[in-house]
Amino acid sequence: MERQSITFLKYISIIQRNTGRYFDLSLEADQIGSGQQFFLLRIAENEGITMYDLARIGSFDKGTVTKAVQKMVQQGYVRIEVDEYDKRVRHLYITEQARGLIERVYDLRDSWNAQITEGFTPEEREQVLHLLERMAKGSCDSLSKLIESKEEEK
């Protein structure tokens, strides 16, 4: 059983690295990396989202979100507005310049999903998605428990 869990991690790692490389190469001309495309799409789907909520929905730390957002602001893809009631809160919006890029990222995602599931039946695609969702939830739950136990130790 231990060997099987290592195999899961091996293939998840390969898919993650290849996906990152695919987006890095495909978006090179736009000067946006594989990590930033996630944030760009979440901001586009949730105009006015705060940096805190962006970190929460993606399970990222604040530093990662801050760095990605700052780069997209410098590139003209995202703008930040300070909350009128709480000056510590920053709301994020995409710019007009980003709209074409966002459509391209969605197209690239669709293309990549089709490429990595080539030869799968629709049922197999659904099954893989369902299993990956369960694994992702399990990883989030397990990590939360570990973090809680570490905090209790302090």
PyMOL commands that set and color helices and strands:
alter all, ss='L'
color gray80, all
select helices_A, chain A and resi 2-26+28-30+34-45+51-58+62-74+96-116+122-153
alter helices_A, ss='H'
color red, helices_A
select strands_A, chain A and resi 49-50+78-82+90-94
alter strands_A, ss='S'
color yellow, strands_A
deselect
rebuild
show_as cartoon
